[in-house]
Amino acid sequence: MSGSNPISVEALFSAPHFSRAQISPDGCQIAYLSIWSGRLNIFVRKIDGTDTNARRLTADERREIEVFCWTPDSAAILYLQDTNGDEN
């Protein structure tokens, strides 16, 4: 494998730039996790292509957000987050 560049351990285990995408129940929006201020936060954008800018819904700089879901009416997103690393 001459000419190949090895991937660093840091890059291999770093947070993804785009993760866990979910389409809203009404099919109009997509929510996903992306990096903001060094942590995974929730972003939303329209699917129809009229809005190319994602809207950040959360702004947590201390803890990653890893679990979220749409409400059945597509009006809101619910998420779980460990506040202080105490798993409560």
C-alpha positions as CSV (number, residue, x, y, z in Angstrom):
1,M,0.0,0.0,0.0
2,S,2.5,2.5,-1.0
3,G,1.3,6.1,-1.0
4,S,-1.4,5.5,1.5
5,N,-1.7,7.8,4.5
6,P,-2.5,6.2,7.8
7,I,-5.5,7.6,9.8
8,S,-4.5,9.0,13.2
9,V,-6.1,7.6,16.3
10,E,-7.6,11.0,17.1
11,A,-9.2,11.3,13.7
12,L,-10.5,7.7,13.9
13,F,-12.3,8.2,17.3
14,S,-13.3,11.9,16.9
15,A,-16.9,13.0,16.8
16,P,-18.6,12.8,13.3
17,H,-19.4,15.9,11.4
18,F,-22.9,14.6,10.6
19,S,-24.6,11.8,12.5
20,R,-27.9,10.1,13.3
21,A,-30.1,11.9,10.8
22,Q,-33.9,11.6,11.3
23,I,-36.6,12.7,8.9
24,S,-39.5,14.4,10.7
25,P,-42.8,12.5,10.7
26,D,-44.4,15.0,8.3
27,G,-41.4,14.5,5.9
28,C,-40.5,18.2,5.6
29,Q,-37.4,18.4,7.8
30,I,-34.3,16.5,8.7
31,A,-32.6,16.7,12.1
32,Y,-29.1,15.5,12.8
33,L,-26.2,15.8,15.2
34,S,-23.2,17.9,14.2
35,I,-20.3,19.5,15.9
36,W,-20.8,23.0,17.5
37,S,-18.2,24.3,19.9
38,G,-16.5,21.0,20.1
39,R,-19.6,19.0,21.0
40,L,-22.4,17.2,19.2
41,N,-25.5,19.4,19.1
42,I,-28.8,19.1,17.2
43,F,-29.4,20.8,13.9
44,V,-32.4,21.0,11.6
45,R,-33.0,21.9,8.0
46,K,-35.8,21.6,5.4
47,I,-35.7,18.7,3.0
48,D,-37.2,20.5,0.0
49,G,-33.9,22.3,-0.8
50,T,-35.3,25.8,-0.3
51,D,-33.3,26.2,2.9
52,T,-29.6,25.3,2.5
53,N,-28.7,26.6,6.0
54,A,-29.1,24.4,9.0
55,R,-30.6,25.8,12.1
56,R,-28.9,24.8,15.4
57,L,-31.4,23.9,18.1
58,T,-29.1,23.3,21.0
59,A,-26.0,25.0,22.2
60,D,-24.3,22.8,24.7
61,E,-20.5,23.3,25.1
62,R,-20.1,20.9,28.0
63,R,-21.7,17.6,27.2
64,E,-22.5,15.7,23.9
65,I,-26.2,15.2,22.9
66,E,-26.4,11.6,21.7
67,V,-30.1,10.7,21.7
68,F,-33.0,12.7,20.2
69,C,-36.3,12.1,18.5
70,W,-39.1,14.0,16.8
71,T,-42.6,14.4,18.4
72,P,-45.3,12.6,16.3
73,D,-46.6,16.0,15.1
74,S,-43.2,17.2,13.9
75,A,-43.5,20.3,16.1
76,A,-40.6,19.6,18.4
77,I,-37.6,17.5,19.1
78,L,-37.0,15.8,22.4
79,Y,-33.5,14.8,23.6
80,L,-31.8,13.1,26.4
81,Q,-28.5,14.4,27.9
82,D,-26.3,13.5,30.8
83,T,-25.9,16.8,32.7
84,N,-22.8,16.4,34.8
85,G,-21.4,13.0,33.9
86,D,-23.3,11.4,36.8
87,E,-25.6,9.4,34.4
88,N,-28.7,11.0,36.0
